[in-house]
Amino acid sequence: MTEPIKVPYASGKSTEGMSHQRVTLRDFSKGIFLYPLAIYSFVAALIEHFMEDAESGGADPSSIANILALIWVVLFFFNVFVVSFDMSTGKFLILILLVAIVGLAIFLLINSGIIAPATGGPIEFNLDIRTHFYVMMTAILGIVILFVLIVSRFRYVRVETNEILVKGILGDVKRFPTANLHYDKKISDVFEFLTLRAGTIILHITGAQEPVELYTVPNVNKKARMMDALLSTLRVSH
């Protein structure tokens, strides 16, 4: 799914007297999409901790622990799939993902006793994942996501009324005029868009040797509307 947008900007006059506007675009790495697994690992760690202290409501702790573990496996598979593949590579990959999720969901229902297997016999499968594992995964994933957020704070593109600032993680800075700026917005990965409303923004900047590509911009539609408003204001003023 691609939605190209090109907004020209007329150059040549001063922007003095205009209200100061700017749009900051941050490109996150794929590691940011691990956040659902990190959140679930934290929640599962809390549940496991309380179940290990005492039985709750007469429920079988081992059965609940197994359900938590299977849900974690499903989320892990989903997150790895999203990070590893671009969903625009074809409907075949989406079909494989759907089949795998349905299969894991059926297995979860059978294992928890909600539905009976076709053979009529019980299925025994115990991952035996406990609190320490969930805590460890929460810490590991949390550190990865934290580094992703830190890097994004130092690497970004800022579009202002009079210039475009391209900043790198090591402090390198490139400045370009906003003259004749236009951009393309693409939403090519369905799952990334559903997870963080993320998409790609490609800036075509006068004076730059090549377009500036930001592949994973959260809330990409909102950022595009902000860009449209800024560039439209500049165009009208000239």
GUMAR-637515 format. One record per residue: x, y, z of N, C-alpha, C in turn; residue in one letter; residue number from 1. Coordinates in nm, 4 decimals. Example, Ala and Ser with C-alpha at 12.3 -4.5 7.8 and 13.67 -1.06 7.14 Angstrom:
2
ATOM       n_x       n_y       n_z      ca_x      ca_y      ca_z       c_x       c_y       c_z  type  seq
ATOM    1.3190   -0.5690    0.7800    1.2300   -0.4500    0.7800    1.3200   -0.3300    0.7800     A    1
ATOM    1.2850   -0.2250    0.7080    1.3670   -0.1060    0.7140    1.2900    0.0030    0.7870     S    2
***
This chain:
238
ATOM       n_x       n_y       n_z      ca_x      ca_y      ca_z       c_x       c_y       c_z  type  seq
ATOM    0.0867   -0.1190    0.0000    0.0000    0.0000    0.0000    0.0893    0.1226    0.0000     M    1
ATOM    0.0818    0.1966   -0.1082    0.1705    0.3113   -0.1245    0.0889    0.4355   -0.1516     T    2
ATOM    0.1219    0.5405   -0.0838    0.0500    0.6672   -0.0999    0.1501    0.7795   -0.1210     E    3
ATOM    0.1900    0.8004   -0.2474    0.2880    0.9062   -0.2720    0.2267    1.0435   -0.2540     P    4
ATOM    0.3001    1.1312   -0.1908    0.2559    1.2687   -0.1696    0.3706    1.3598   -0.2075     I    5
ATOM    0.3454    1.4543   -0.2896    0.4490    1.5499   -0.3273    0.3937    1.6906   -0.3071     K    6
ATOM    0.4578    1.7655   -0.2193    0.4128    1.9010   -0.1882    0.5253    1.9968   -0.2204     V    7
ATOM    0.5133    2.0788   -0.3221    0.6200    2.1733   -0.3558    0.6216    2.2899   -0.2609     P    8
ATOM    0.7351    2.3529   -0.2538    0.7499    2.4725   -0.1707    0.8114    2.5823   -0.2561     Y    9
ATOM    0.7456    2.6930   -0.2642    0.7953    2.8046   -0.3452    0.8973    2.8828   -0.2669     A   10
ATOM    1.0107    2.9085   -0.3292    1.1206    2.9746   -0.2607    1.1366    3.1167   -0.3096     S   11
ATOM    1.2288    3.1876   -0.2391    1.2695    3.3163   -0.2899    1.2453    3.4320   -0.1980     G   12
ATOM    1.1541    3.4212   -0.0988    1.1241    3.5331   -0.0120    1.1501    3.4970    0.1322     K   13
ATOM    1.1661    3.5982    0.2133    1.1934    3.5780    0.3552    1.0699    3.5303    0.4273     S   14
ATOM    1.0907    3.4514    0.5323    0.9808    3.4025    0.6142    0.9673    3.4834    0.7408     T   15
ATOM    1.0285    3.6019    0.7424    1.0239    3.6854    0.8610    0.8798    3.7268    0.8907     E   16
ATOM    0.8409    3.7220    1.0179    0.7070    3.7581    1.0581    0.6145    3.6389    1.0682     G   17
ATOM    0.6563    3.5224    1.0144    0.5747    3.4019    1.0236    0.5936    3.3380    1.1591     M   18
ATOM    0.4910    3.2677    1.2048    0.5028    3.1935    1.3297    0.5991    3.0783    1.3101     S   19
ATOM    0.6795    3.0520    1.4114    0.7807    2.9472    1.4014    0.7144    2.8097    1.4033     H   20
ATOM    0.7379    2.7329    1.2999    0.6837    2.5985    1.2909    0.7965    2.5022    1.2590     Q   21
ATOM    0.7802    2.3799    1.3061    0.8788    2.2780    1.2727    0.8165    2.1404    1.2896     R   22
ATOM    0.8687    2.0465    1.2142    0.8255    1.9072    1.2214    0.9495    1.8217    1.2403     V   23
ATOM    0.9509    1.7426    1.3466    1.0644    1.6549    1.3744    1.0291    1.5125    1.3339     T   24
ATOM    1.1114    1.4548    1.2475    1.0906    1.3188    1.1981    1.2002    1.2289    1.2540     L   25
ATOM    1.1601    1.1242    1.3219    1.2564    1.0301    1.3803    1.2395    0.8935    1.3154     R   26
ATOM    1.3525    0.8349    1.2787    1.3538    0.7032    1.2150    1.3956    0.5990    1.3181     D   27
ATOM    1.3021    0.5136    1.3584    1.3307    0.4112    1.4583    1.3771    0.2828    1.3903     F   28
ATOM    1.4630    0.2083    1.4590    1.5039    0.0780    1.4074    1.3933   -0.0238    1.4332     S   29
ATOM    1.4058   -0.1411    1.3712    1.3028   -0.2445    1.3831    1.2855   -0.2943    1.5262     K   30
ATOM    1.3861   -0.2728    1.6102    1.3769   -0.3202    1.7479    1.2616   -0.2598    1.8254     G   31
ATOM    1.2094   -0.1459    1.7797    1.0995   -0.0811    1.8508    0.9742   -0.1676    1.8488     I   32
ATOM    0.9632   -0.2567    1.7500    0.8437   -0.3400    1.7379    0.8443   -0.4583    1.8346     F   33
ATOM    0.9473   -0.4680    1.9174    0.9503   -0.5716    2.0208    0.8734   -0.5300    2.1456     L   34
ATOM    0.8178   -0.4103    2.1450    0.7535   -0.3613    2.2680    0.6326   -0.4444    2.3122     Y   35
ATOM    0.5504   -0.5036    2.2212    0.4401   -0.5876    2.2714    0.4901   -0.7069    2.3527     P   36
ATOM    0.6002   -0.7684    2.3063    0.6560   -0.8825    2.3780    0.7142   -0.8396    2.5116     L   37
ATOM    0.7753   -0.7227    2.5168    0.8313   -0.6717    2.6425    0.7211   -0.6448    2.7442     A   38
ATOM    0.6120   -0.5840    2.6990    0.5005   -0.5552    2.7896    0.4384   -0.6842    2.8413     I   39
ATOM    0.4172   -0.7799    2.7507    0.3570   -0.9062    2.7937    0.4492   -0.9815    2.8892     Y   40
ATOM    0.5789   -0.9792    2.8635    0.6736   -1.0475    2.9523    0.6659   -0.9900    3.0930     S   41
ATOM    0.6522   -0.8583    3.1029    0.6406   -0.7938    3.2340    0.5118   -0.8356    3.3049     F   42
ATOM    0.4008   -0.8344    3.2309    0.2720   -0.8738    3.2902    0.2748   -1.0204    3.3319     V   43
ATOM    0.3297   -1.1067    3.2462    0.3376   -1.2491    3.2776    0.4265   -1.2745    3.3988     A   44
ATOM    0.5325   -1.1955    3.4135    0.6203   -1.2101    3.5300    0.5444   -1.1797    3.6587     A   45
ATOM    0.4608   -1.0770    3.6562    0.3814   -1.0434    3.7750    0.2823   -1.1547    3.8078     L   46
ATOM    0.2137   -1.2057    3.7052    0.1157   -1.3127    3.7276    0.1845   -1.4368    3.7822     I   47
ATOM    0.2966   -1.4741    3.7201    0.3718   -1.5920    3.7663    0.4174   -1.5753    3.9100     E   48
ATOM    0.4613   -1.4555    3.9440    0.5105   -1.4306    4.0796    0.4010   -1.4543    4.1828     H   49
ATOM    0.2810   -1.4027    4.1562    0.1709   -1.4202    4.2508    0.1224   -1.5649    4.2539     F   50
ATOM    0.1297   -1.6342    4.1410    0.0873   -1.7746    4.1383    0.1843   -1.8631    4.2146     M   51
ATOM    0.3112   -1.8264    4.2142    0.4096   -1.9050    4.2874    0.3949   -1.8866    4.4381     E   52
ATOM    0.3423   -1.7720    4.4795    0.3234   -1.7476    4.6231    0.2026   -1.8224    4.6781     D   53
ATOM    0.0943   -1.8208    4.6035   -0.0273   -1.8876    4.6517   -0.1195   -1.9150    4.5346     A   54
ATOM   -0.2008   -2.0167    4.5467   -0.2994   -2.0469    4.4448   -0.4104   -1.9420    4.4506     E   55
ATOM   -0.4551   -1.8998    4.3331   -0.5553   -1.7929    4.3270   -0.6876   -1.8481    4.2770     S   56
ATOM   -0.7911   -1.8342    4.3605   -0.9270   -1.8719    4.3203   -0.9429   -2.0182    4.2898     G   57
ATOM   -0.8591   -2.1037    4.3411   -0.8721   -2.2469    4.3191   -0.8272   -2.2928    4.1816     G   58
ATOM   -0.7713   -2.2039    4.1022   -0.7254   -2.2410    3.9693   -0.5973   -2.3220    3.9786     A   59
ATOM   -0.5761   -2.4032    3.8780   -0.4555   -2.4857    3.8731   -0.3392   -2.3991    3.8254     D   60
ATOM   -0.2425   -2.3695    3.9101   -0.1320   -2.2808    3.8710   -0.0540   -2.3316    3.7512     P   61
ATOM   -0.0322   -2.4618    3.7426    0.0457   -2.5164    3.6325   -0.0257   -2.4956    3.4995     S   62
ATOM   -0.1588   -2.5074    3.4988   -0.2360   -2.4862    3.3768   -0.2294   -2.3402    3.3333     S   63
ATOM   -0.2446   -2.2483    3.4284   -0.2365   -2.1056    3.3968   -0.0966   -2.0696    3.3477     I   64
ATOM    0.0052   -2.1255    3.4119    0.1432   -2.0983    3.3716    0.1690   -2.1455    3.2294     A   65
ATOM    0.1106   -2.2597    3.1925    0.1297   -2.3125    3.0582    0.0613   -2.2246    2.9541     N   66
ATOM   -0.0572   -2.1731    2.9878   -0.1275   -2.0826    2.8968   -0.0469   -1.9543    2.8768     I   67
ATOM    0.0061   -1.8998    2.9868    0.0903   -1.7798    2.9773    0.2107   -1.8045    2.8868     L   68
ATOM    0.2712   -1.9214    2.9006    0.3892   -1.9548    2.8211    0.3551   -1.9663    2.6728     A   69
ATOM    0.2410   -2.0294    2.6428    0.2024   -2.0454    2.5029    0.1686   -1.9109    2.4384     L   70
ATOM    0.1031   -1.8239    2.5139    0.0756   -1.6894    2.4622    0.2064   -1.6157    2.4345     I   71
ATOM    0.3050   -1.6339    2.5235    0.4349   -1.5701    2.5035    0.4993   -1.6197    2.3749     W   72
ATOM    0.4892   -1.7503    2.3473    0.5471   -1.8074    2.2256    0.4797   -1.7484    2.1016     V   73
ATOM    0.3469   -1.7341    2.1058    0.2743   -1.6761    1.9927    0.3201   -1.5324    1.9678     V   74
ATOM    0.3310   -1.4529    2.0743    0.3771   -1.3148    2.0604    0.5209   -1.3084    2.0098     L   75
ATOM    0.6042   -1.3992    2.0588    0.7437   -1.4036    2.0149    0.7513   -1.4315    1.8651     F   76
ATOM    0.6726   -1.5289    1.8200    0.6702   -1.5620    1.6774    0.6237   -1.4423    1.5951     F   77
ATOM    0.5178   -1.3768    1.6406    0.4635   -1.2614    1.5687    0.5664   -1.1491    1.5604     F   78
ATOM    0.6314   -1.1177    1.6725    0.7297   -1.0088    1.6747    0.8490   -1.0390    1.5854     N   79
ATOM    0.8992   -1.1617    1.5910    1.0130   -1.1990    1.5065    0.9749   -1.1905    1.3591     V   80
ATOM    0.8523   -1.2310    1.3282    0.8065   -1.2258    1.1894    0.7994   -1.0818    1.1400     F   81
ATOM    0.7445   -0.9933    1.2221    0.7317   -0.8523    1.1838    0.8685   -0.7890    1.1625     V   82
ATOM    0.9637   -0.8206    1.2516    1.0977   -0.7627    1.2425    1.1751   -0.8193    1.1233     V   83
ATOM    1.1504   -0.9451    1.0890    1.2318   -1.0140    0.9891    1.1863   -0.9906    0.8458     S   84
ATOM    1.0563   -0.9698    0.8247    1.0048   -0.9632    0.6887    0.9273   -0.8344    0.6645     F   85
ATOM    0.9304   -0.7915    0.5399    0.8481   -0.6796    0.4948    0.7206   -0.7388    0.4365     D   86
ATOM    0.6064   -0.7015    0.4911    0.4815   -0.7621    0.4489    0.4461   -0.7320    0.3045     M   87
ATOM    0.5106   -0.6363    0.2435    0.4832   -0.6051    0.1042    0.5511   -0.7031    0.0094     S   88
ATOM    0.6327   -0.7939    0.0626    0.7017   -0.8903   -0.0234    0.6066   -0.9916   -0.0841     T   89
ATOM    0.4833   -0.9950   -0.0383    0.3868   -1.0835   -0.1029    0.2842   -1.1394   -0.0087     G   90
ATOM    0.1681   -1.1740   -0.0665    0.0601   -1.2297    0.0148    0.0944   -1.3693    0.0671     K   91
ATOM    0.1919   -1.4329    0.0050    0.2281   -1.5670    0.0500    0.2816   -1.5655    0.1916     F   92
ATOM    0.3653   -1.4675    0.2245    0.4185   -1.4573    0.3596    0.3074   -1.4286    0.4602     L   93
ATOM    0.2112   -1.3446    0.4204    0.0990   -1.3162    0.5094    0.0175   -1.4425    0.5333     I   94
ATOM   -0.0013   -1.5215    0.4283   -0.0755   -1.6463    0.4421   -0.0054   -1.7412    0.5379     L   95
ATOM    0.1280   -1.7509    0.5265    0.2040   -1.8367    0.6175    0.1867   -1.7902    0.7613     I   96
ATOM    0.1928   -1.6595    0.7825    0.1765   -1.6050    0.9171    0.0385   -1.6363    0.9729     L   97
ATOM   -0.0648   -1.6178    0.8925   -0.2008   -1.6442    0.9393   -0.2202   -1.7912    0.9731     L   98
ATOM   -0.1675   -1.8786    0.8876   -0.1789   -2.0223    0.9133   -0.1072   -2.0598    1.0420     V   99
ATOM    0.0120   -2.0030    1.0625    0.0877   -2.0335    1.1839    0.0153   -1.9842    1.3088     A  100
ATOM   -0.0417   -1.8628    1.3029   -0.1126   -1.8081    1.4185   -0.2367   -1.8905    1.4499     I  101
ATOM   -0.3121   -1.9282    1.3453   -0.4315   -2.0109    1.3670   -0.3930   -2.1451    1.4269     V  102
ATOM   -0.2846   -2.2040    1.3747   -0.2395   -2.3318    1.4284   -0.1988   -2.3229    1.5742     G  103
ATOM   -0.1243   -2.2185    1.6094   -0.0840   -2.2007    1.7485   -0.2036   -2.1721    1.8384     L  104
ATOM   -0.3020   -2.0971    1.7863   -0.4220   -2.0674    1.8652   -0.5023   -2.1943    1.8925     A  105
ATOM   -0.5172   -2.2792    1.7908   -0.5890   -2.4058    1.8099   -0.5165   -2.4938    1.9102     I  106
ATOM   -0.3843   -2.4979    1.8983   -0.3067   -2.5783    1.9927   -0.3245   -2.5271    2.1346     F  107
ATOM   -0.3284   -2.3940    2.1504   -0.3491   -2.3343    2.2821   -0.4848   -2.3725    2.3391     L  108
ATOM   -0.5889   -2.3685    2.2557   -0.7233   -2.4031    2.3017   -0.7330   -2.5506    2.3399     L  109
ATOM   -0.6692   -2.6353    2.2609   -0.6704   -2.7787    2.2921   -0.5935   -2.8064    2.4199     I  110
ATOM   -0.4769   -2.7444    2.4317   -0.3929   -2.7697    2.5483   -0.4574   -2.7215    2.6783     N  111
ATOM   -0.5372   -2.6132    2.6692   -0.6033   -2.5613    2.7891   -0.7346   -2.6313    2.8189     S  112
ATOM   -0.7767   -2.7228    2.7294   -0.8985   -2.7987    2.7540   -1.0248   -2.7300    2.7078     G  113
ATOM   -1.0129   -2.6146    2.6421   -1.1318   -2.5430    2.5954   -1.1997   -2.6195    2.4824     I  114
ATOM   -1.1215   -2.6806    2.3944   -1.1763   -2.7685    2.2914   -1.1024   -2.9013    2.2990     I  115
ATOM   -1.1674   -3.0070    2.2501   -1.1084   -3.1409    2.2571   -1.0391   -3.1735    2.1259     A  116
ATOM   -0.9233   -3.2397    2.1309   -0.8545   -3.2788    2.0082   -0.9315   -3.3860    1.9337     P  117
ATOM   -0.9055   -3.3997    1.8036   -0.9775   -3.4966    1.7211   -0.9547   -3.6392    1.7676     A  118
ATOM   -0.8409   -3.6679    1.8275   -0.8098   -3.8031    1.8733   -0.8845   -3.8386    2.0006     T  119
ATOM   -0.9372   -3.7370    2.0701   -1.0086   -3.7638    2.1942   -0.9188   -3.7789    2.3141     G  120
ATOM   -0.7896   -3.7863    2.2938   -0.6958   -3.8018    2.4041   -0.6340   -3.6696    2.4428     G  121
ATOM   -0.5780   -3.6599    2.5613   -0.5174   -3.5343    2.6069   -0.3847   -3.5066    2.5372     P  122
ATOM   -0.3515   -3.3814    2.5261   -0.2226   -3.3392    2.4716   -0.1412   -3.2778    2.5840     I  123
ATOM   -0.0280   -3.3342    2.6096    0.0573   -3.2848    2.7175    0.1710   -3.2032    2.6576     E  124
ATOM    0.1763   -3.0788    2.6977    0.2839   -2.9930    2.6488    0.3074   -2.8858    2.7533     F  125
ATOM    0.4218   -2.8901    2.8160    0.4499   -2.7968    2.9244    0.5830   -2.7274    2.8982     N  126
ATOM    0.5761   -2.5975    2.8734    0.6983   -2.5209    2.8487    0.7745   -2.4919    2.9770     L  127
ATOM    0.7037   -2.4947    3.0891    0.7649   -2.4732    3.2205    0.8435   -2.3420    3.2255     D  128
ATOM    0.7805   -2.2348    3.1781    0.8418   -2.1019    3.1848    0.7995   -2.0362    3.3149     I  129
ATOM    0.8962   -1.9891    3.3901    0.8668   -1.9334    3.5220    0.9025   -1.7852    3.5300     R  130
ATOM    0.8866   -1.7320    3.6500    0.9014   -1.5881    3.6718    1.0366   -1.5355    3.6260     T  131
ATOM    1.1437   -1.6088    3.6586    1.2779   -1.5596    3.6276    1.2983   -1.5419    3.4771     H  132
ATOM    1.2387   -1.6307    3.3986    1.2511   -1.6182    3.2530    1.1820   -1.4913    3.2047     F  133
ATOM    1.0600   -1.4683    3.2512    0.9863   -1.3487    3.2096    1.0587   -1.2212    3.2527     Y  134
ATOM    1.1134   -1.2228    3.3742    1.1872   -1.1059    3.4227    1.3105   -1.0809    3.3358     V  135
ATOM    1.3810   -1.1886    3.3026    1.5007   -1.1761    3.2196    1.4661   -1.1221    3.0813     M  136
ATOM    1.3583   -1.1744    3.0204    1.3183   -1.1274    2.8884    1.2707   -0.9826    2.8925     M  137
ATOM    1.2002   -0.9453    3.0007    1.1576   -0.8061    3.0156    1.2785   -0.7136    3.0202     T  138
ATOM    1.3812   -0.7547    3.0955    1.5022   -0.6732    3.1069    1.5755   -0.6631    2.9732     A  139
ATOM    1.5912   -0.7760    2.9035    1.6630   -0.7767    2.7756    1.5906   -0.6914    2.6718     I  140
ATOM    1.4606   -0.7161    2.6568    1.3832   -0.6407    2.5587    1.3746   -0.4931    2.5965     L  141
ATOM    1.3631   -0.4675    2.7267    1.3583   -0.3289    2.7731    1.4852   -0.2533    2.7398     G  142
ATOM    1.6002   -0.3197    2.7558    1.7285   -0.2562    2.7231    1.7375   -0.2268    2.5734     I  143
ATOM    1.6947   -0.3242    2.4909    1.6975   -0.3042    2.3455    1.6104   -0.1852    2.3055     V  144
ATOM    1.4881   -0.1811    2.3583    1.3957   -0.0724    2.3248    1.4486    0.0614    2.3759     I  145
ATOM    1.5099    0.0601    2.4945    1.5670    0.1831    2.5498    1.6762    0.2383    2.4589     L  146
ATOM    1.7635    0.1506    2.4086    1.8691    0.1947    2.3177    1.8101    0.2493    2.1877     F  147
ATOM    1.7041    0.1853    2.1386    1.6380    0.2345    2.0172    1.5858    0.3761    2.0389     V  148
ATOM    1.5235    0.3996    2.1546    1.4696    0.5321    2.1858    1.5807    0.6355    2.2018     L  149
ATOM    1.6913    0.5940    2.2661    1.8037    0.6864    2.2851    1.8640    0.7266    2.1510     I  150
ATOM    1.8852    0.6276    2.0632    1.9424    0.6566    1.9314    1.8518    0.7517    1.8536     V  151
ATOM    1.7204    0.7299    1.8637    1.6264    0.8147    1.7898    1.6276    0.9589    1.8388     S  152
ATOM    1.6684    0.9795    1.9639    1.6756    1.1162    2.0161    1.7912    1.1951    1.9542     R  153
ATOM    1.8936    1.1236    1.9081    2.0115    1.1910    1.8522    2.0155    1.1851    1.6994     F  154
ATOM    1.9307    1.1026    1.6392    1.9292    1.0901    1.4927    1.7887    1.1240    1.4425     R  155
ATOM    1.7783    1.2368    1.3756    1.6460    1.2807    1.3316    1.6598    1.3834    1.2199     Y  156
ATOM    1.5473    1.4181    1.1617    1.5393    1.5254    1.0621    1.4369    1.6257    1.1127     V  157
ATOM    1.4756    1.7524    1.1152    1.3852    1.8580    1.1602    1.3600    1.9546    1.0445     R  158
ATOM    1.2352    1.9662    1.0082    1.1951    2.0563    0.8999    1.1385    2.1831    0.9622     V  159
ATOM    1.2033    2.2958    0.9354    1.1586    2.4244    0.9877    1.1204    2.5162    0.8720     E  160
ATOM    1.0752    2.6348    0.9064    1.0281    2.7272    0.8030    1.1390    2.7769    0.7113     T  161
ATOM    1.2613    2.7785    0.7633    1.3704    2.8343    0.6830    1.4811    2.7346    0.6499     N  162
ATOM    1.4811    2.6178    0.7137    1.5874    2.5212    0.6858    1.5458    2.3801    0.7252     E  163
ATOM    1.6222    2.2854    0.6729    1.6049    2.1441    0.7078    1.7323    2.0984    0.7761     I  164
ATOM    1.7184    2.0441    0.8954    1.8326    1.9990    0.9746    1.8345    1.8468    0.9773     L  165
ATOM    1.9421    1.7878    0.9251    1.9596    1.6422    0.9265    2.0700    1.6100    1.0255     V  166
ATOM    2.0351    1.5453    1.1347    2.1308    1.5209    1.2430    2.1604    1.3719    1.2560     K  167
ATOM    2.2895    1.3380    1.2675    2.3324    1.2006    1.2843    2.3593    1.1673    1.4291     G  168
ATOM    2.3759    1.0396    1.4585    2.3906    0.9940    1.5963    2.5222    1.0395    1.6582     I  169
ATOM    2.6262    1.0603    1.5764    2.7566    1.1023    1.6278    2.7713    1.2538    1.6325     L  170
ATOM    2.6626    1.3238    1.6121    2.6665    1.4690    1.6210    2.6864    1.5400    1.4892     G  171
ATOM    2.7046    1.4653    1.3787    2.7199    1.5304    1.2499    2.5867    1.5943    1.2088     D  172
ATOM    2.5956    1.7136    1.1542    2.4770    1.7917    1.1197    2.4886    1.8405    0.9755     V  173
ATOM    2.3806    1.8281    0.9010    2.3724    1.8828    0.7658    2.2522    1.9762    0.7600     K  174
ATOM    2.2734    2.0931    0.7016    2.1664    2.1921    0.6906    2.1383    2.2199    0.5431     R  175
ATOM    2.0103    2.2243    0.5108    1.9687    2.2510    0.3739    1.8565    2.3545    0.3754     F  176
ATOM    1.8417    2.4294    0.2677    1.7279    2.5217    0.2593    1.5980    2.4440    0.2382     P  177
ATOM    1.4889    2.5019    0.2820    1.3588    2.4373    0.2655    1.3044    2.4572    0.1245     T  178
ATOM    1.3774    2.5318    0.0426    1.3310    2.5643   -0.0926    1.3025    2.4388   -0.1739     A  179
ATOM    1.1852    2.4367   -0.2384    1.1450    2.3295   -0.3306    1.1394    2.1919   -0.2651     N  180
ATOM    1.1216    2.1876   -0.1354    1.1115    2.0587   -0.0667    0.9820    1.9885   -0.1052     L  181
ATOM    0.9921    1.8598   -0.1340    0.8739    1.7756   -0.1444    0.9077    1.6383   -0.0887     H  182
ATOM    0.8057    1.5605   -0.0602    0.8295    1.4325    0.0059    0.7329    1.3262   -0.0445     Y  183
ATOM    0.7700    1.2017   -0.0230    0.6837    1.0869   -0.0504    0.6539    1.0168    0.0808     D  184
ATOM    0.5304    0.9758    0.0966    0.4918    0.8953    0.2127    0.4489    0.7576    0.1640     K  185
ATOM    0.5038    0.6541    0.2266    0.4705    0.5175    0.1873    0.4328    0.4350    0.3104     K  186
ATOM    0.3262    0.3600    0.2984    0.2886    0.2639    0.4020    0.2931    0.1268    0.3356     I  187
ATOM    0.4074    0.0629    0.3453    0.4299   -0.0617    0.2725    0.4229   -0.1849    0.3605     S  188
ATOM    0.4268   -0.1671    0.4922    0.4238   -0.2808    0.5843    0.2983   -0.2705    0.6705     D  189
ATOM    0.2050   -0.3615    0.6475    0.0762   -0.3566    0.7166    0.0929   -0.3710    0.8668     V  190
ATOM    0.1760   -0.4644    0.9092    0.1894   -0.4920    1.0519    0.2600   -0.3784    1.1257     F  191
ATOM    0.3574   -0.3176    1.0610    0.4232   -0.2026    1.1233    0.3249   -0.0866    1.1385     E  192
ATOM    0.2378   -0.0702    1.0396    0.1391    0.0370    1.0480    0.0368    0.0084    1.1578     F  193
ATOM   -0.0053   -0.1172    1.1705   -0.1016   -0.1526    1.2743   -0.0406   -0.1424    1.4135     L  194
ATOM    0.0898   -0.1698    1.4236    0.1555   -0.1702    1.5544    0.1863   -0.0299    1.6047     T  195
ATOM    0.2435    0.0532    1.5177    0.2845    0.1881    1.5597    0.2377    0.2965    1.4629     L  196
ATOM    0.1434    0.2611    1.3747    0.1011    0.3556    1.2708    0.2226    0.4061    1.1939     R  197
ATOM    0.3191    0.3161    1.1723    0.4482    0.3556    1.1156    0.4497    0.3422    0.9639     A  198
ATOM    0.5302    0.4251    0.9018    0.5489    0.4205    0.7582    0.6797    0.4874    0.7197     G  199
ATOM    0.7010    0.5020    0.5905    0.8248    0.5591    0.5378    0.7999    0.6992    0.4823     T  200
ATOM    0.8898    0.7903    0.5128    0.8871    0.9244    0.4549    1.0203    0.9485    0.3838     I  201
ATOM    1.0114    0.9867    0.2574    1.1302    1.0150    0.1766    1.1301    1.1634    0.1423     I  202
ATOM    1.2329    1.2339    0.1881    1.2437    1.3778    0.1649    1.3327    1.4048    0.0440     L  203
ATOM    1.2815    1.4813   -0.0502    1.3593    1.5237   -0.1669    1.4007    1.6687   -0.1428     H  204
ATOM    1.5276    1.6862   -0.1080    1.5775    1.8151   -0.0611    1.6697    1.8769   -0.1651     I  205
ATOM    1.6469    2.0033   -0.1937    1.7348    2.0763   -0.2849    1.8741    2.0896   -0.2237     T  206
ATOM    1.9758    2.0483   -0.2981    2.1133    2.0567   -0.2498    2.1656    1.9267   -0.1931     G  207
ATOM    2.0767    1.8334   -0.1602    2.1196    1.7030   -0.1089    2.1543    1.6120   -0.2259     A  208
ATOM    2.2598    1.5335   -0.2099    2.3038    1.4465   -0.3175    2.2050    1.3338   -0.3438     Q  209
ATOM    2.1327    1.2933   -0.2429    2.0343    1.1865   -0.2575    1.9196    1.2112   -0.1605     E  210
ATOM    1.8039    1.1512   -0.1848    1.6899    1.1701   -0.0943    1.7211    1.1195    0.0461     P  211
ATOM    1.6610    1.1833    0.1439    1.6736    1.1397    0.2830    1.5574    1.0453    0.3121     V  212
ATOM    1.5897    0.9203    0.3421    1.4873    0.8179    0.3614    1.4751    0.7827    0.5092     E  213
ATOM    1.3558    0.7951    0.5615    1.3242    0.7577    0.6994    1.2258    0.6419    0.6918     L  214
ATOM    1.2733    0.5217    0.7200    1.1955    0.4018    0.6902    1.0878    0.3702    0.7938     Y  215
ATOM    1.1126    0.4018    0.9191    1.0169    0.3666    1.0244    0.9835    0.4907    1.1055     T  216
ATOM    0.8832    0.5634    1.0600    0.8385    0.6859    1.1270    0.7039    0.6584    1.1936     V  217
ATOM    0.6980    0.6526    1.3271    0.5695    0.6301    1.3950    0.4714    0.7439    1.3670     P  218
ATOM    0.3423    0.7102    1.3694    0.2370    0.8093    1.3427    0.2640    0.8830    1.2116     N  219
ATOM    0.2919    0.8057    1.1090    0.3364    0.8651    0.9827    0.2292    0.9550    0.9212     V  220
ATOM    0.1021    0.9189    0.9347   -0.0036    1.0031    0.8779   -0.0118    1.1384    0.9484     N  221
ATOM    0.0054    1.1372    1.0801    0.0051    1.2626    1.1558    0.1229    1.3500    1.1142     K  222
ATOM    0.2409    1.2880    1.0995    0.3585    1.3637    1.0568    0.3385    1.4222    0.9168     K  223
ATOM    0.2724    1.3452    0.8299    0.2474    1.3942    0.6946    0.1533    1.5146    0.6966     A  224
ATOM    0.0518    1.5100    0.7814   -0.0395    1.6247    0.7922    0.0335    1.7484    0.8451     R  225
ATOM    0.1244    1.7279    0.9400    0.2025    1.8403    0.9922    0.2925    1.8986    0.8834     M  226
ATOM    0.3527    1.8105    0.8030    0.4367    1.8572    0.6919    0.3531    1.9360    0.5917     M  227
ATOM    0.2350    1.8852    0.5604    0.1474    1.9548    0.4660    0.1124    2.0945    0.5164     D  228
ATOM    0.0804    2.1030    0.6457    0.0430    2.2323    0.7031    0.1594    2.3307    0.6972     A  229
ATOM    0.2790    2.2832    0.7318    0.3961    2.3713    0.7310    0.4284    2.4190    0.5897     L  230
ATOM    0.4316    2.3252    0.4953    0.4679    2.3612    0.3586    0.3593    2.4445    0.2914     L  231
ATOM    0.2337    2.4174    0.3238    0.1250    2.4971    0.2667    0.1304    2.6403    0.3171     S  232
ATOM    0.1627    2.6567    0.4447    0.1754    2.7909    0.5015    0.2859    2.8688    0.4316     T  233
ATOM    0.3977    2.8015    0.4078    0.5094    2.8672    0.3399    0.4735    2.9033    0.1965     L  234
ATOM    0.4018    2.8149    0.1295    0.3663    2.8397   -0.0099    0.2706    2.9580   -0.0219     R  235
ATOM    0.1722    2.9642    0.0692    0.0761    3.0747    0.0666    0.1449    3.2076    0.0946     V  236
ATOM    0.2436    3.2045    0.1863    0.3115    3.3289    0.2245    0.3933    3.3867    0.1108     S  237
ATOM    0.4249    3.2995    0.0135    0.5047    3.3487   -0.0980    0.4175    3.3712   -0.2212     H  238
***
